[in-house]
Amino acid sequence: MTVENFRAGIDRLLREVEERPADRHALWDRIHEKIAQYQSLGQPLPEDIARLYAELDDDDVFDNFPV
């Protein structure tokens, strides 16, 4: 998986969070899985994605999204 494909997948999931805020927790799980999959390839996380990942560890990160 290239870094470009990885970023595109994360971006797509973040747009889904904006479009379907009621599903934000399920989408968080999918984002988390995508990040874990990328890391399992031995690839370092891009800095901005690493920050997002750290924010995702805060269980309330999506609670500020409008529903």
HURAZI-V149866 format. One record per residue. N is the residue number from 0. SS is DSSP state (h for helix, s for strand, l for the rest). PHI is phi in whole degrees, 0 to 359 (999 if undefined). NEAR is the number of other ideal C-beta (glycine too) atoms within 8 Angstrom. Layout:
[[N SS PHI NEAR] [N SS PHI NEAR]]
This chain:
[[0 l 999 7] [1 l 280 5] [2 h 298 7] [3 h 294 6] [4 h 294 8] [5 h 299 13] [6 h 300 10] [7 h 298 8] [8 h 295 9] [9 h 295 13] [10 h 300 8] [11 h 298 8] [12 h 293 12] [13 h 294 9] [14 h 295 8] [15 h 297 10] [16 h 300 14] [17 h 295 7] [18 h 281 6] [19 l 229 8] [20 h 300 11] [21 h 294 5] [22 h 261 9] [23 h 300 11] [24 h 288 7] [25 h 294 7] [26 h 291 12] [27 h 302 12] [28 h 300 8] [29 h 292 9] [30 h 296 13] [31 h 301 10] [32 h 297 8] [33 h 296 12] [34 h 295 13] [35 h 297 8] [36 h 297 9] [37 h 296 11] [38 h 295 9] [39 h 294 6] [40 l 279 7] [41 l 83 4] [42 l 273 9] [43 l 287 3] [44 l 287 10] [45 l 301 8] [46 h 304 6] [47 h 293 6] [48 h 288 12] [49 h 298 9] [50 h 296 8] [51 h 300 10] [52 h 300 11] [53 h 296 7] [54 h 292 8] [55 h 293 11] [56 l 292 6] [57 l 279 6] [58 l 303 4] [59 l 265 6] [60 h 303 9] [61 h 270 10] [62 h 292 5] [63 h 271 5] [64 l 287 9] [65 l 293 3] [66 l 248 4]]
